[in-house]
Amino acid sequence: MSREAAILGTRAYTVFAGKLAAVDRELIRLGWLFDLRQGGTELTFEKKLEESPHTAAERGARTLDLVVDTVRNTARHF
């Protein structure tokens, strides 16, 4: 649910122990998802959509594009 929360504008964190999926790496790169394994991440639990330059719909569309691109790129290798 961390991906969904991040797309909706809720500060979301991951502590996933395995290799991160490409979508998680991109969400981290965009600053939408925070990796607590890296250390130095301040924990906050506020939803602050007004600080985001993107609406939830725009973020959802961007994430969908990212997922589709990742699937297409992966499919080329098979």
C-alpha positions as CSV (number, residue, x, y, z in Angstrom):
1,M,0.0,0.0,0.0
2,S,3.0,2.3,0.2
3,R,2.9,2.9,-3.5
4,E,-0.7,3.8,-3.5
5,A,-0.3,6.1,-0.5
6,A,2.7,7.9,-2.2
7,I,0.6,8.4,-5.4
8,L,-2.2,9.9,-3.3
9,G,0.1,12.4,-1.6
10,T,0.6,10.7,1.7
11,R,4.2,10.6,2.9
12,A,5.0,6.9,2.5
13,Y,8.0,4.8,3.6
14,T,9.5,1.5,2.6
15,V,11.6,-0.9,4.6
16,F,11.4,-3.7,2.0
17,A,14.4,-6.0,2.6
18,G,14.7,-7.3,-1.0
19,K,15.6,-5.7,-4.2
20,L,13.4,-2.7,-4.9
21,A,11.1,-2.8,-7.9
22,A,11.7,-0.3,-10.6
23,V,8.5,1.5,-9.7
24,D,9.6,1.9,-6.1
25,R,13.0,3.2,-7.2
26,E,11.3,5.8,-9.4
27,L,8.9,6.8,-6.6
28,I,11.9,7.3,-4.4
29,R,13.7,9.3,-7.1
30,L,10.6,11.5,-7.4
31,G,10.5,12.1,-3.6
32,W,7.1,10.4,-3.3
33,L,8.4,7.3,-1.4
34,F,11.1,7.3,1.3
35,D,13.4,4.4,1.9
36,L,14.1,4.1,5.6
37,R,16.9,1.6,4.9
38,Q,19.1,4.5,3.8
39,G,18.9,6.3,7.2
40,G,18.6,10.0,7.8
41,T,14.9,10.0,6.7
42,E,12.8,12.1,9.1
43,L,9.5,10.3,9.9
44,T,6.4,12.5,9.5
45,F,2.8,11.4,9.2
46,E,1.1,14.4,7.7
47,K,-0.7,14.5,4.4
48,K,0.3,17.7,2.7
49,L,-1.1,17.8,-0.8
50,E,-0.9,21.6,-0.9
51,E,2.9,21.3,-1.0
52,S,2.9,19.0,-4.0
53,P,3.0,20.6,-7.4
54,H,1.0,17.6,-8.7
55,T,-2.6,16.5,-8.1
56,A,-3.3,12.9,-7.2
57,A,-4.6,12.4,-10.7
58,E,-1.4,13.7,-12.3
59,R,0.7,11.6,-9.9
60,G,-1.4,8.5,-10.7
61,A,-1.1,9.2,-14.5
62,R,2.7,9.6,-14.1
63,T,2.9,6.4,-12.2
64,L,0.8,4.5,-14.7
65,D,3.1,5.8,-17.5
66,L,6.1,4.6,-15.5
67,V,4.6,1.1,-14.9
68,V,3.6,0.8,-18.6
69,D,7.1,1.9,-19.8
70,T,8.7,-0.6,-17.4
71,V,6.6,-3.5,-18.6
72,R,7.3,-2.6,-22.2
73,N,11.1,-2.3,-21.6
74,T,11.1,-5.6,-19.7
75,A,9.1,-7.3,-22.4
76,R,11.7,-6.4,-25.0
77,H,14.2,-8.6,-23.3
78,F,12.2,-11.7,-23.7
